[in-house]
């Protein structure tokens, strides 16, 4: 685990952002989305780029876990010999003269405590006062616990003082403080383990993982419904990026540029009589509608055109699933969005104009050539064949495997019902057969 200073992480993040928006020249071009949005997971509306600060934070938590679990390593042995000795990790104060790494590790204790769990078997290696073995721990900071047990147990006492034959003994059962008693009784004792353990809650194995911890720390943001469309398996990367910009509202449309006082005009470049924004540009613009209609006609799909929002919803529904047909539809939708944005930019920079018919033909031709090179050996279903034949692809189809089902005859004068069902991304089916003995 490597820990980096925050200033280094900030410098790296700035360089990565500059490269993302400006390319190799690393210029000062305006950033179209903030770093927080970019670093969100793809299903939460981001690009899934690693947030270095958050990763660094996860690495610190890993060091905390290494110390409290007493991992077998030279570094952990050195920490216990150099920094802890007779001190208690969870309750010690932060020294004034310690290194910045050790100070950062001690600061990370509060956050790490959320993900750490002590597994008790006999309590022999778990500190009664200073370890996090119950919900009220550390008990050293619990005034009632110190009042009740302060004179009975010394500071180095272990939880073994409260356990007899793998059960909580009378010292717990006779407690008069109900909150303390209930907190201890709710702590499970595992009699089948050889010794007390410390586990990391975010992994099934109980071992620390920087990746799983990073994901656990990434709690901000909610899932977006469009991520499966944008990041479809057959969608070209440049198309995915443009669509991500559109859905995350990071495209530099004229309405956004005017808000930043960069331009005064907001007239759409595709139809000069309307205000340009993301919603208008891709669905409400007469030019865009003509392109969409050409594409939808070839793909034989219909959408709800009452409003642009309804049309997006109907497109999302058409693209739900991971079948070949669904993935092809995602690729075409993203291709249309990307090419409309490129046409808009060509007009903005006076590079000429393309008619809706010509742009639709360009999209269909390019997508056919692209899909022909990557699609083959497709499952033979009516939906897949119908769509791919309309596009004009010549591919090989594979058939579903036949599953043989055995059937035992019923007794004389009885009937038996045999039934089965199946579910996949394309749909579901259910069937039954009633027969007598003959």
ZICOR-V704026 format. One line per field, one symbol per residue. ss: DSSP state (2 for helix, 1 for strand, 0 for the rest). phi: phi as a letter, one per 40 degrees, with the letter a starting at -180 (. if undefined). psi: psi as a letter, one per 30 degrees, with the letter a starting at -180 (. if undefined). Layout:
ss = ???
phi = ???
psi = ???
This chain:
ss = 000002222222222222222222200000000022220002220000000222222222222222220000022222222222000000000000000222222220222220011111000000100000000000222022222220000000012222110011022220000222222220001000000011110000000002222222200000000022220000002222222222200000022222200000001000000010022222220222222222222220000000022222222222000002222222222222222222222222000000022222222222222222220001100222222222200000110000000000000000011111111100111111111000
phi = .bbbcccccccccccccccccbgccfcbccccacccccccddcbgbcgcccccccccccccccccdcccfdcacccccccccbbfccbdcbcccccbcccccccccccdcccdcbbbcbcbbgcbbcccbcccbcccccccbccccccbdccbccccbcdcbbbfgbcccccccccccccccccccccbbccccacbbbbccbccgccbccccdccccccgbcbccccccbccbccdccdccccccccfbccccccccccgcabcbccccacbbccacccdcbccdcccccdcccccccfbbbcbdacccccdccdcccchbcdcccccdccdcccdccccccccccccfbhbbcdcccccccccccccccccbbafcccbccccccccccgcbbcbbccccbcbcaccccdgbbbbbbaaaaacciaaaaabbaccc
psi = kkkkleeeeeeeeeeeeeeeffaffhahkkkfkleeeefllefggafgkkjeeeeeeeeeeeeeeeeffhkjleeeeeeeeeeecglkeffllkkfgllfeeeeeeffeeeefegkkkjkefgfgkkeefliflfflkffgjeeeeeefefeklfgllffffkkhglkaffefgkfjeeeeeeeffjkkjfgkelklkljffkffflkkeeeeeeefiflllkkffefeehlegkkeeeeeeeeeefghgkileeeeeeghflfkgkkffjgglkkleeeefefkeeeeeeeeeeeeefhlkljgeleeeeeeeeeefgklgleeeeeeeeeeeeeeeeeeeeeeeeeghgllkleeeeeeeeeeeeeeeefffklhkkjleeeeeeeeefgkjlkkklkkkjkklkkkllkgllkkklllkkaffallkllkklae.
